[in-house]
Amino acid sequence: GGMGLVSSAGFGAAPVAGSSQPPGNTATLSVAVQSTLEQLYVRGVQRWELDQKCVDGLMALPENLAIEALQDFSCRDLHTIRNKSAYLMGCLNKRKDALGG
């Protein structure tokens, strides 16, 4: 069997020129996760409501699970969630536990 596992995927993708970075260190998130996060902001979540812990939590998960957690969060009635960062951390931790991490 030929072991054709060459992992030369372009991970160090340069940021798009002229893109204004949001506050907080979300620049390190993958593009797909960032755009899912942006949709939350569009839906009325304030950027300051999600703290750096949330960003770290998103980065700690595989991309598909991070997106799933954000979508889970965005399905809720956001107006009834007082502490959004704690709620999102709950969504993230649920998936982290499912990974067995």
GUVOMAR-278659 format. One record per atom (N, C-alpha, C, CB): residue number from 1; chain; atom name; x, y, z. Coordinates in steps of 0.1 Angstrom, whole numbers. Glycine has a CB too. Example, Ala and Ser with C-alpha at 12.3 -4.5 7.8 and 13.67 -1.06 7.14 Angstrom:
# GUVOMAR-278659
{n->1, chain->A, atom->N, x->132, y->-57, z->78}
{n->1, chain->A, atom->CA, x->123, y->-45, z->78}
{n->1, chain->A, atom->C, x->132, y->-33, z->78}
{n->1, chain->A, atom->CB, x->113, y->-45, z->90}
{n->2, chain->A, atom->N, x->128, y->-22, z->71}
{n->2, chain->A, atom->CA, x->137, y->-11, z->71}
{n->2, chain->A, atom->C, x->129, y->0, z->79}
{n->2, chain->A, atom->CB, x->141, y->-6, z->57}
This chain:
# GUVOMAR-278659
{n->1, chain->A, atom->N, x->8, y->-12, z->0}
{n->1, chain->A, atom->CA, x->0, y->0, z->0}
{n->1, chain->A, atom->C, x->8, y->13, z->0}
{n->1, chain->A, atom->CB, x->-9, y->0, z->12}
{n->2, chain->A, atom->N, x->5, y->22, z->-9}
{n->2, chain->A, atom->CA, x->12, y->34, z->-9}
{n->2, chain->A, atom->C, x->7, y->44, z->1}
{n->2, chain->A, atom->CB, x->11, y->40, z->-23}
{n->3, chain->A, atom->N, x->16, y->49, z->10}
{n->3, chain->A, atom->CA, x->13, y->58, z->20}
{n->3, chain->A, atom->C, x->13, y->72, z->14}
{n->3, chain->A, atom->CB, x->22, y->57, z->32}
{n->4, chain->A, atom->N, x->2, y->77, z->8}
{n->4, chain->A, atom->CA, x->3, y->90, z->2}
{n->4, chain->A, atom->C, x->-2, y->101, z->11}
{n->4, chain->A, atom->CB, x->-6, y->90, z->-11}
{n->5, chain->A, atom->N, x->3, y->102, z->23}
{n->5, chain->A, atom->CA, x->-1, y->112, z->32}
{n->5, chain->A, atom->C, x->8, y->124, z->32}
{n->5, chain->A, atom->CB, x->-3, y->106, z->46}
{n->6, chain->A, atom->N, x->7, y->132, z->23}
{n->6, chain->A, atom->CA, x->15, y->144, z->22}
{n->6, chain->A, atom->C, x->7, y->156, z->28}
{n->6, chain->A, atom->CB, x->21, y->147, z->8}
{n->7, chain->A, atom->N, x->11, y->161, z->39}
{n->7, chain->A, atom->CA, x->3, y->172, z->45}
{n->7, chain->A, atom->C, x->10, y->186, z->42}
{n->7, chain->A, atom->CB, x->2, y->170, z->60}
{n->8, chain->A, atom->N, x->9, y->190, z->30}
{n->8, chain->A, atom->CA, x->15, y->203, z->26}
{n->8, chain->A, atom->C, x->4, y->213, z->23}
{n->8, chain->A, atom->CB, x->25, y->201, z->14}
{n->9, chain->A, atom->N, x->-7, y->212, z->31}
{n->9, chain->A, atom->CA, x->-18, y->221, z->29}
{n->9, chain->A, atom->C, x->-14, y->235, z->33}
{n->9, chain->A, atom->CB, x->-31, y->217, z->37}
{n->10, chain->A, atom->N, x->-18, y->245, z->26}
{n->10, chain->A, atom->CA, x->-14, y->259, z->29}
{n->10, chain->A, atom->C, x->-20, y->264, z->42}
{n->10, chain->A, atom->CB, x->-17, y->268, z->18}
{n->11, chain->A, atom->N, x->-14, y->261, z->53}
{n->11, chain->A, atom->CA, x->-20, y->266, z->66}
{n->11, chain->A, atom->C, x->-17, y->280, z->69}
{n->11, chain->A, atom->CB, x->-15, y->257, z->77}
{n->12, chain->A, atom->N, x->-5, y->285, z->65}
{n->12, chain->A, atom->CA, x->-2, y->299, z->68}
{n->12, chain->A, atom->C, x->-8, y->308, z->58}
{n->12, chain->A, atom->CB, x->13, y->300, z->68}
{n->13, chain->A, atom->N, x->-21, y->307, z->55}
{n->13, chain->A, atom->CA, x->-27, y->316, z->45}
{n->13, chain->A, atom->C, x->-27, y->331, z->50}
{n->13, chain->A, atom->CB, x->-42, y->312, z->43}
{n->14, chain->A, atom->N, x->-22, y->339, z->41}
{n->14, chain->A, atom->CA, x->-21, y->353, z->45}
{n->14, chain->A, atom->C, x->-35, y->360, z->46}
{n->14, chain->A, atom->CB, x->-13, y->361, z->34}
{n->15, chain->A, atom->N, x->-37, y->369, z->56}
{n->15, chain->A, atom->CA, x->-50, y->376, z->57}
{n->15, chain->A, atom->C, x->-53, y->384, z->45}
{n->15, chain->A, atom->CB, x->-50, y->384, z->70}
{n->16, chain->A, atom->N, x->-65, y->386, z->42}
{n->16, chain->A, atom->CA, x->-69, y->393, z->30}
{n->16, chain->A, atom->C, x->-65, y->408, z->32}
{n->16, chain->A, atom->CB, x->-84, y->392, z->27}
{n->17, chain->A, atom->N, x->-58, y->414, z->22}
{n->17, chain->A, atom->CA, x->-54, y->428, z->24}
{n->17, chain->A, atom->C, x->-66, y->437, z->25}
{n->17, chain->A, atom->CB, x->-46, y->432, z->11}
{n->18, chain->A, atom->N, x->-64, y->446, z->34}
{n->18, chain->A, atom->CA, x->-75, y->456, z->36}
{n->18, chain->A, atom->C, x->-87, y->451, z->45}
{n->18, chain->A, atom->CB, x->-80, y->460, z->23}
{n->19, chain->A, atom->N, x->-86, y->439, z->50}
{n->19, chain->A, atom->CA, x->-96, y->435, z->59}
{n->19, chain->A, atom->C, x->-94, y->440, z->73}
{n->19, chain->A, atom->CB, x->-97, y->419, z->59}
{n->20, chain->A, atom->N, x->-104, y->447, z->79}
{n->20, chain->A, atom->CA, x->-102, y->452, z->92}
{n->20, chain->A, atom->C, x->-105, y->442, z->102}
{n->20, chain->A, atom->CB, x->-112, y->464, z->94}
{n->21, chain->A, atom->N, x->-95, y->439, z->111}
{n->21, chain->A, atom->CA, x->-96, y->429, z->121}
{n->21, chain->A, atom->C, x->-105, y->433, z->132}
{n->21, chain->A, atom->CB, x->-82, y->425, z->126}
{n->22, chain->A, atom->N, x->-114, y->425, z->136}
{n->22, chain->A, atom->CA, x->-123, y->428, z->147}
{n->22, chain->A, atom->C, x->-115, y->428, z->160}
{n->22, chain->A, atom->CB, x->-135, y->418, z->148}
{n->23, chain->A, atom->N, x->-120, y->435, z->170}
{n->23, chain->A, atom->CA, x->-113, y->435, z->183}
{n->23, chain->A, atom->C, x->-113, y->421, z->189}
{n->23, chain->A, atom->CB, x->-120, y->444, z->193}
{n->24, chain->A, atom->N, x->-104, y->418, z->198}
{n->24, chain->A, atom->CA, x->-102, y->404, z->202}
{n->24, chain->A, atom->C, x->-93, y->397, z->192}
{n->24, chain->A, atom->CB, x->-116, y->397, z->204}
{n->25, chain->A, atom->N, x->-88, y->386, z->196}
{n->25, chain->A, atom->CA, x->-78, y->379, z->188}
{n->25, chain->A, atom->C, x->-85, y->368, z->179}
{n->25, chain->A, atom->CB, x->-67, y->372, z->196}
{n->26, chain->A, atom->N, x->-95, y->372, z->172}
{n->26, chain->A, atom->CA, x->-102, y->363, z->163}
{n->26, chain->A, atom->C, x->-95, y->360, z->150}
{n->26, chain->A, atom->CB, x->-116, y->367, z->160}
{n->27, chain->A, atom->N, x->-84, y->368, z->148}
{n->27, chain->A, atom->CA, x->-76, y->367, z->136}
{n->27, chain->A, atom->C, x->-71, y->352, z->134}
{n->27, chain->A, atom->CB, x->-65, y->377, z->135}
{n->28, chain->A, atom->N, x->-69, y->345, z->145}
{n->28, chain->A, atom->CA, x->-63, y->332, z->145}
{n->28, chain->A, atom->C, x->-73, y->321, z->142}
{n->28, chain->A, atom->CB, x->-56, y->329, z->158}
{n->29, chain->A, atom->N, x->-86, y->325, z->141}
{n->29, chain->A, atom->CA, x->-96, y->315, z->138}
{n->29, chain->A, atom->C, x->-96, y->312, z->123}
{n->29, chain->A, atom->CB, x->-110, y->320, z->142}
{n->30, chain->A, atom->N, x->-101, y->300, z->119}
{n->30, chain->A, atom->CA, x->-102, y->298, z->105}
{n->30, chain->A, atom->C, x->-112, y->306, z->99}
{n->30, chain->A, atom->CB, x->-105, y->282, z->102}
{n->31, chain->A, atom->N, x->-111, y->308, z->86}
{n->31, chain->A, atom->CA, x->-121, y->317, z->78}
{n->31, chain->A, atom->C, x->-135, y->312, z->80}
{n->31, chain->A, atom->CB, x->-117, y->317, z->64}
{n->32, chain->A, atom->N, x->-137, y->299, z->80}
{n->32, chain->A, atom->CA, x->-151, y->294, z->81}
{n->32, chain->A, atom->C, x->-157, y->297, z->95}
{n->32, chain->A, atom->CB, x->-151, y->279, z->78}
{n->33, chain->A, atom->N, x->-149, y->295, z->105}
{n->33, chain->A, atom->CA, x->-153, y->298, z->119}
{n->33, chain->A, atom->C, x->-156, y->313, z->120}
{n->33, chain->A, atom->CB, x->-143, y->293, z->129}
{n->34, chain->A, atom->N, x->-147, y->321, z->115}
{n->34, chain->A, atom->CA, x->-149, y->335, z->116}
{n->34, chain->A, atom->C, x->-162, y->340, z->109}
{n->34, chain->A, atom->CB, x->-137, y->343, z->110}
{n->35, chain->A, atom->N, x->-165, y->334, z->98}
{n->35, chain->A, atom->CA, x->-177, y->339, z->91}
{n->35, chain->A, atom->C, x->-189, y->334, z->98}
{n->35, chain->A, atom->CB, x->-177, y->334, z->76}
{n->36, chain->A, atom->N, x->-189, y->323, z->105}
{n->36, chain->A, atom->CA, x->-200, y->318, z->113}
{n->36, chain->A, atom->C, x->-202, y->328, z->125}
{n->36, chain->A, atom->CB, x->-198, y->304, z->118}
{n->37, chain->A, atom->N, x->-190, y->332, z->130}
{n->37, chain->A, atom->CA, x->-191, y->341, z->142}
{n->37, chain->A, atom->C, x->-196, y->355, z->137}
{n->37, chain->A, atom->CB, x->-176, y->343, z->147}
{n->38, chain->A, atom->N, x->-193, y->359, z->125}
{n->38, chain->A, atom->CA, x->-198, y->371, z->120}
{n->38, chain->A, atom->C, x->-213, y->371, z->119}
{n->38, chain->A, atom->CB, x->-192, y->374, z->106}
{n->39, chain->A, atom->N, x->-219, y->359, z->115}
{n->39, chain->A, atom->CA, x->-233, y->358, z->114}
{n->39, chain->A, atom->C, x->-240, y->360, z->128}
{n->39, chain->A, atom->CB, x->-237, y->344, z->108}
{n->40, chain->A, atom->N, x->-233, y->356, z->138}
{n->40, chain->A, atom->CA, x->-238, y->359, z->152}
{n->40, chain->A, atom->C, x->-239, y->374, z->155}
{n->40, chain->A, atom->CB, x->-230, y->351, z->163}
{n->41, chain->A, atom->N, x->-228, y->381, z->151}
{n->41, chain->A, atom->CA, x->-228, y->395, z->153}
{n->41, chain->A, atom->C, x->-239, y->402, z->145}
{n->41, chain->A, atom->CB, x->-214, y->401, z->149}
{n->42, chain->A, atom->N, x->-242, y->397, z->133}
{n->42, chain->A, atom->CA, x->-252, y->402, z->125}
{n->42, chain->A, atom->C, x->-266, y->400, z->131}
{n->42, chain->A, atom->CB, x->-252, y->396, z->111}
{n->43, chain->A, atom->N, x->-267, y->389, z->138}
{n->43, chain->A, atom->CA, x->-280, y->386, z->145}
{n->43, chain->A, atom->C, x->-282, y->393, z->158}
{n->43, chain->A, atom->CB, x->-281, y->371, z->147}
{n->44, chain->A, atom->N, x->-272, y->401, z->162}
{n->44, chain->A, atom->CA, x->-274, y->409, z->174}
{n->44, chain->A, atom->C, x->-265, y->406, z->186}
{n->44, chain->A, atom->CB, x->-288, y->408, z->178}
{n->45, chain->A, atom->N, x->-256, y->397, z->184}
{n->45, chain->A, atom->CA, x->-247, y->395, z->195}
{n->45, chain->A, atom->C, x->-236, y->406, z->194}
{n->45, chain->A, atom->CB, x->-240, y->380, z->194}
{n->46, chain->A, atom->N, x->-233, y->412, z->206}
{n->46, chain->A, atom->CA, x->-223, y->422, z->206}
{n->46, chain->A, atom->C, x->-209, y->416, z->207}
{n->46, chain->A, atom->CB, x->-225, y->432, z->217}
{n->47, chain->A, atom->N, x->-200, y->422, z->200}
{n->47, chain->A, atom->CA, x->-186, y->416, z->200}
{n->47, chain->A, atom->C, x->-181, y->415, z->214}
{n->47, chain->A, atom->CB, x->-177, y->424, z->192}
{n->48, chain->A, atom->N, x->-184, y->424, z->223}
{n->48, chain->A, atom->CA, x->-178, y->424, z->236}
{n->48, chain->A, atom->C, x->-185, y->413, z->245}
{n->48, chain->A, atom->CB, x->-180, y->438, z->243}
{n->49, chain->A, atom->N, x->-196, y->408, z->240}
{n->49, chain->A, atom->CA, x->-203, y->398, z->248}
{n->49, chain->A, atom->C, x->-196, y->384, z->247}
{n->49, chain->A, atom->CB, x->-218, y->396, z->243}
{n->50, chain->A, atom->N, x->-188, y->382, z->237}
{n->50, chain->A, atom->CA, x->-181, y->370, z->236}
{n->50, chain->A, atom->C, x->-166, y->373, z->239}
{n->50, chain->A, atom->CB, x->-183, y->363, z->222}
{n->51, chain->A, atom->N, x->-161, y->367, z->250}
{n->51, chain->A, atom->CA, x->-148, y->371, z->254}
{n->51, chain->A, atom->C, x->-137, y->362, z->248}
{n->51, chain->A, atom->CB, x->-147, y->371, z->270}
{n->52, chain->A, atom->N, x->-125, y->365, z->252}
{n->52, chain->A, atom->CA, x->-113, y->358, z->246}
{n->52, chain->A, atom->C, x->-114, y->343, z->250}
{n->52, chain->A, atom->CB, x->-100, y->363, z->252}
{n->53, chain->A, atom->N, x->-120, y->339, z->261}
{n->53, chain->A, atom->CA, x->-121, y->325, z->264}
{n->53, chain->A, atom->C, x->-129, y->318, z->254}
{n->53, chain->A, atom->CB, x->-129, y->323, z->278}
{n->54, chain->A, atom->N, x->-139, y->324, z->248}
{n->54, chain->A, atom->CA, x->-147, y->318, z->238}
{n->54, chain->A, atom->C, x->-139, y->316, z->225}
{n->54, chain->A, atom->CB, x->-160, y->327, z->234}
{n->55, chain->A, atom->N, x->-131, y->326, z->222}
{n->55, chain->A, atom->CA, x->-122, y->325, z->210}
{n->55, chain->A, atom->C, x->-112, y->313, z->212}
{n->55, chain->A, atom->CB, x->-115, y->338, z->207}
{n->56, chain->A, atom->N, x->-107, y->312, z->224}
{n->56, chain->A, atom->CA, x->-97, y->301, z->227}
{n->56, chain->A, atom->C, x->-105, y->288, z->226}
{n->56, chain->A, atom->CB, x->-91, y->303, z->241}
{n->57, chain->A, atom->N, x->-117, y->288, z->231}
{n->57, chain->A, atom->CA, x->-125, y->275, z->231}
{n->57, chain->A, atom->C, x->-128, y->271, z->217}
{n->57, chain->A, atom->CB, x->-138, y->277, z->238}
{n->58, chain->A, atom->N, x->-131, y->281, z->208}
{n->58, chain->A, atom->CA, x->-133, y->278, z->194}
{n->58, chain->A, atom->C, x->-121, y->272, z->187}
{n->58, chain->A, atom->CB, x->-138, y->290, z->186}
{n->59, chain->A, atom->N, x->-109, y->278, z->191}
{n->59, chain->A, atom->CA, x->-97, y->274, z->185}
{n->59, chain->A, atom->C, x->-93, y->260, z->189}
{n->59, chain->A, atom->CB, x->-85, y->284, z->188}
{n->60, chain->A, atom->N, x->-97, y->256, z->201}
{n->60, chain->A, atom->CA, x->-94, y->243, z->207}
{n->60, chain->A, atom->C, x->-101, y->232, z->200}
{n->60, chain->A, atom->CB, x->-96, y->243, z->222}
{n->61, chain->A, atom->N, x->-112, y->235, z->193}
{n->61, chain->A, atom->CA, x->-120, y->225, z->187}
{n->61, chain->A, atom->C, x->-116, y->223, z->172}
{n->61, chain->A, atom->CB, x->-135, y->227, z->189}
{n->62, chain->A, atom->N, x->-119, y->212, z->166}
{n->62, chain->A, atom->CA, x->-118, y->210, z->152}
{n->62, chain->A, atom->C, x->-128, y->220, z->145}
{n->62, chain->A, atom->CB, x->-120, y->196, z->147}
{n->63, chain->A, atom->N, x->-124, y->225, z->134}
{n->63, chain->A, atom->CA, x->-132, y->235, z->127}
{n->63, chain->A, atom->C, x->-147, y->231, z->126}
{n->63, chain->A, atom->CB, x->-127, y->237, z->113}
{n->64, chain->A, atom->N, x->-150, y->219, z->122}
{n->64, chain->A, atom->CA, x->-164, y->215, z->120}
{n->64, chain->A, atom->C, x->-172, y->216, z->133}
{n->64, chain->A, atom->CB, x->-165, y->201, z->114}
{n->65, chain->A, atom->N, x->-165, y->212, z->144}
{n->65, chain->A, atom->CA, x->-172, y->212, z->157}
{n->65, chain->A, atom->C, x->-174, y->226, z->162}
{n->65, chain->A, atom->CB, x->-165, y->204, z->167}
{n->66, chain->A, atom->N, x->-164, y->235, z->160}
{n->66, chain->A, atom->CA, x->-165, y->249, z->164}
{n->66, chain->A, atom->C, x->-177, y->255, z->157}
{n->66, chain->A, atom->CB, x->-152, y->256, z->161}
{n->67, chain->A, atom->N, x->-178, y->253, z->144}
{n->67, chain->A, atom->CA, x->-189, y->258, z->136}
{n->67, chain->A, atom->C, x->-203, y->253, z->141}
{n->67, chain->A, atom->CB, x->-188, y->255, z->121}
{n->68, chain->A, atom->N, x->-203, y->240, z->144}
{n->68, chain->A, atom->CA, x->-215, y->233, z->149}
{n->68, chain->A, atom->C, x->-219, y->240, z->163}
{n->68, chain->A, atom->CB, x->-213, y->218, z->151}
{n->69, chain->A, atom->N, x->-209, y->243, z->171}
{n->69, chain->A, atom->CA, x->-212, y->249, z->184}
{n->69, chain->A, atom->C, x->-218, y->263, z->182}
{n->69, chain->A, atom->CB, x->-199, y->249, z->193}
{n->70, chain->A, atom->N, x->-212, y->270, z->173}
{n->70, chain->A, atom->CA, x->-217, y->284, z->170}
{n->70, chain->A, atom->C, x->-231, y->284, z->164}
{n->70, chain->A, atom->CB, x->-208, y->291, z->160}
{n->71, chain->A, atom->N, x->-234, y->274, z->156}
{n->71, chain->A, atom->CA, x->-247, y->273, z->150}
{n->71, chain->A, atom->C, x->-257, y->269, z->161}
{n->71, chain->A, atom->CB, x->-247, y->263, z->138}
{n->72, chain->A, atom->N, x->-253, y->260, z->170}
{n->72, chain->A, atom->CA, x->-261, y->256, z->181}
{n->72, chain->A, atom->C, x->-265, y->268, z->189}
{n->72, chain->A, atom->CB, x->-254, y->245, z->190}
{n->73, chain->A, atom->N, x->-255, y->276, z->192}
{n->73, chain->A, atom->CA, x->-257, y->288, z->199}
{n->73, chain->A, atom->C, x->-266, y->298, z->192}
{n->73, chain->A, atom->CB, x->-243, y->295, z->202}
{n->74, chain->A, atom->N, x->-264, y->299, z->179}
{n->74, chain->A, atom->CA, x->-272, y->309, z->172}
{n->74, chain->A, atom->C, x->-287, y->305, z->170}
{n->74, chain->A, atom->CB, x->-266, y->312, z->158}
{n->75, chain->A, atom->N, x->-290, y->292, z->172}
{n->75, chain->A, atom->CA, x->-304, y->287, z->171}
{n->75, chain->A, atom->C, x->-312, y->291, z->183}
{n->75, chain->A, atom->CB, x->-304, y->272, z->170}
{n->76, chain->A, atom->N, x->-305, y->294, z->194}
{n->76, chain->A, atom->CA, x->-312, y->298, z->206}
{n->76, chain->A, atom->C, x->-319, y->312, z->205}
{n->76, chain->A, atom->CB, x->-303, y->298, z->218}
{n->77, chain->A, atom->N, x->-328, y->315, z->214}
{n->77, chain->A, atom->CA, x->-333, y->328, z->214}
{n->77, chain->A, atom->C, x->-323, y->337, z->221}
{n->77, chain->A, atom->CB, x->-347, y->329, z->221}
{n->78, chain->A, atom->N, x->-315, y->344, z->214}
{n->78, chain->A, atom->CA, x->-303, y->351, z->219}
{n->78, chain->A, atom->C, x->-307, y->362, z->229}
{n->78, chain->A, atom->CB, x->-295, y->357, z->208}
{n->79, chain->A, atom->N, x->-320, y->367, z->228}
{n->79, chain->A, atom->CA, x->-324, y->378, z->237}
{n->79, chain->A, atom->C, x->-326, y->372, z->251}
{n->79, chain->A, atom->CB, x->-336, y->384, z->232}
{n->80, chain->A, atom->N, x->-328, y->359, z->252}
{n->80, chain->A, atom->CA, x->-331, y->354, z->266}
{n->80, chain->A, atom->C, x->-318, y->350, z->273}
{n->80, chain->A, atom->CB, x->-340, y->342, z->265}
{n->81, chain->A, atom->N, x->-307, y->350, z->265}
{n->81, chain->A, atom->CA, x->-294, y->345, z->271}
{n->81, chain->A, atom->C, x->-287, y->358, z->276}
{n->81, chain->A, atom->CB, x->-285, y->338, z->261}
{n->82, chain->A, atom->N, x->-286, y->358, z->290}
{n->82, chain->A, atom->CA, x->-279, y->370, z->295}
{n->82, chain->A, atom->C, x->-264, y->369, z->294}
{n->82, chain->A, atom->CB, x->-283, y->372, z->310}
{n->83, chain->A, atom->N, x->-258, y->358, z->298}
{n->83, chain->A, atom->CA, x->-244, y->357, z->297}
{n->83, chain->A, atom->C, x->-240, y->348, z->285}
{n->83, chain->A, atom->CB, x->-238, y->350, z->310}
{n->84, chain->A, atom->N, x->-239, y->355, z->274}
{n->84, chain->A, atom->CA, x->-237, y->348, z->261}
{n->84, chain->A, atom->C, x->-223, y->341, z->261}
{n->84, chain->A, atom->CB, x->-237, y->358, z->250}
{n->85, chain->A, atom->N, x->-213, y->346, z->266}
{n->85, chain->A, atom->CA, x->-200, y->340, z->265}
{n->85, chain->A, atom->C, x->-200, y->327, z->273}
{n->85, chain->A, atom->CB, x->-189, y->349, z->270}
{n->86, chain->A, atom->N, x->-207, y->327, z->285}
{n->86, chain->A, atom->CA, x->-208, y->315, z->293}
{n->86, chain->A, atom->C, x->-216, y->304, z->286}
{n->86, chain->A, atom->CB, x->-214, y->318, z->307}
{n->87, chain->A, atom->N, x->-227, y->309, z->279}
{n->87, chain->A, atom->CA, x->-236, y->299, z->272}
{n->87, chain->A, atom->C, x->-228, y->293, z->260}
{n->87, chain->A, atom->CB, x->-248, y->307, z->267}
{n->88, chain->A, atom->N, x->-220, y->301, z->253}
{n->88, chain->A, atom->CA, x->-213, y->296, z->242}
{n->88, chain->A, atom->C, x->-202, y->286, z->247}
{n->88, chain->A, atom->CB, x->-206, y->307, z->234}
{n->89, chain->A, atom->N, x->-196, y->290, z->258}
{n->89, chain->A, atom->CA, x->-186, y->281, z->264}
{n->89, chain->A, atom->C, x->-192, y->267, z->267}
{n->89, chain->A, atom->CB, x->-179, y->287, z->276}
{n->90, chain->A, atom->N, x->-205, y->267, z->272}
{n->90, chain->A, atom->CA, x->-212, y->255, z->274}
{n->90, chain->A, atom->C, x->-214, y->247, z->261}
{n->90, chain->A, atom->CB, x->-226, y->258, z->280}
{n->91, chain->A, atom->N, x->-217, y->253, z->250}
{n->91, chain->A, atom->CA, x->-219, y->247, z->238}
{n->91, chain->A, atom->C, x->-205, y->240, z->233}
{n->91, chain->A, atom->CB, x->-224, y->256, z->227}
{n->92, chain->A, atom->N, x->-195, y->248, z->235}
{n->92, chain->A, atom->CA, x->-181, y->243, z->231}
{n->92, chain->A, atom->C, x->-177, y->232, z->240}
{n->92, chain->A, atom->CB, x->-171, y->255, z->232}
{n->93, chain->A, atom->N, x->-179, y->233, z->253}
{n->93, chain->A, atom->CA, x->-175, y->222, z->262}
{n->93, chain->A, atom->C, x->-182, y->209, z->260}
{n->93, chain->A, atom->CB, x->-177, y->227, z->277}
{n->94, chain->A, atom->N, x->-195, y->210, z->256}
{n->94, chain->A, atom->CA, x->-203, y->198, z->253}
{n->94, chain->A, atom->C, x->-196, y->191, z->242}
{n->94, chain->A, atom->CB, x->-217, y->202, z->249}
{n->95, chain->A, atom->N, x->-191, y->198, z->232}
{n->95, chain->A, atom->CA, x->-185, y->191, z->220}
{n->95, chain->A, atom->C, x->-171, y->187, z->224}
{n->95, chain->A, atom->CB, x->-184, y->201, z->208}
{n->96, chain->A, atom->N, x->-164, y->194, z->232}
{n->96, chain->A, atom->CA, x->-151, y->190, z->237}
{n->96, chain->A, atom->C, x->-152, y->177, z->244}
{n->96, chain->A, atom->CB, x->-144, y->201, z->245}
{n->97, chain->A, atom->N, x->-162, y->176, z->253}
{n->97, chain->A, atom->CA, x->-164, y->163, z->260}
{n->97, chain->A, atom->C, x->-167, y->152, z->251}
{n->97, chain->A, atom->CB, x->-175, y->165, z->270}
{n->98, chain->A, atom->N, x->-175, y->155, z->240}
{n->98, chain->A, atom->CA, x->-178, y->144, z->231}
{n->98, chain->A, atom->C, x->-166, y->139, z->223}
{n->98, chain->A, atom->CB, x->-188, y->150, z->220}
{n->99, chain->A, atom->N, x->-156, y->147, z->222}
{n->99, chain->A, atom->CA, x->-143, y->143, z->216}
{n->99, chain->A, atom->C, x->-135, y->134, z->226}
{n->99, chain->A, atom->CB, x->-135, y->155, z->212}
{n->100, chain->A, atom->N, x->-139, y->135, z->238}
{n->100, chain->A, atom->CA, x->-131, y->128, z->248}
{n->100, chain->A, atom->C, x->-119, y->135, z->253}
{n->100, chain->A, atom->CB, x->-127, y->114, z->243}
{n->101, chain->A, atom->N, x->-119, y->149, z->251}
{n->101, chain->A, atom->CA, x->-108, y->157, z->255}
{n->101, chain->A, atom->C, x->-109, y->163, z->268}
{n->101, chain->A, atom->CB, x->-105, y->167, z->244}
